[in-house]
Amino acid sequence: MKNVRTLTLGVSVLVLSSCATIFKGTNADVKITSNPPNLKVYSINKQEQLTEIGTTPCVVTIHKKTPYLVVKNEGYYDEKYDVRANAKVEPMYWVNALNLFIVGPVIDLSTGAYIKPEKDIKFEMKKKF
């Protein structure tokens, strides 16, 4: 009976150890608006490749590890937004620190689940002369 309890405790610690990944996931919904509206929104990955993800105003689902979003329109300067620099740490990530089990925080860091991006992003475009 003691072995069953020990095994159950061990499995529970492993299962609950990456709380942010399990409970909050690796994607986030972000509302993007701009002045003027109807601008193309792109995500930029680490290799600086652009992927069109919507037209403002929109709600897009981004991977939490997305480094940048950019809005482009002819006649305006491109506006770049640093997702991670403006993000907070997901509160569920700190639950891992409480259980003192190193695997959970490592999983959350590697998946990007520890990041909590801003929910509303507004781009103010500057007109080219």
C-alpha positions, 0 to 999 in steps of 0.5 A, a space after each residue: 500500500 505504501 508503494 502505491 501511495 508513493 507511486 501516486 505521489 510521484 506520478 502526480 508531481 510529474 503530471 502537474 509539474 508543467 502547469 502553465 503548459 497544461 493549463 494555459 497552453 502555448 498559444 494566446 489570443 490577441 486583439 489587434 487594432 490600428 489607426 488607420 484600420 484595415 492594415 495587414 498584420 504579420 508575425 515575424 519568426 526568429 528567422 525574420 520570415 513574415 507570415 500574414 495573420 490578419 487585417 486590423 481590427 482582428 483577433 489572432 491566435 499567436 504562439 507565445 514564442 512569437 517574437 514580433 508582430 508587424 503592421 504594414 501599409 503603403 504610405 505608412 512606416 512599418 510598425 513593429 511590436 516586440 511580443 515578449 518584451 511587452 509580455 508578463 510571466 504567466 501566473 501558473 508558471 510560478 506554481 511550478 516554483 512552489 513544488 520545487 520540481 525542476 522539470 515543470 519550469 523547464 518544460 514551460 520555458 521550452 514551450 513558451 507557455 510561461 509567456 503571457 502576451 498583452 491581450 490588446 495591441 494598438 498600432 498608431 501608424 505614422 504617415 510617410 511624407 
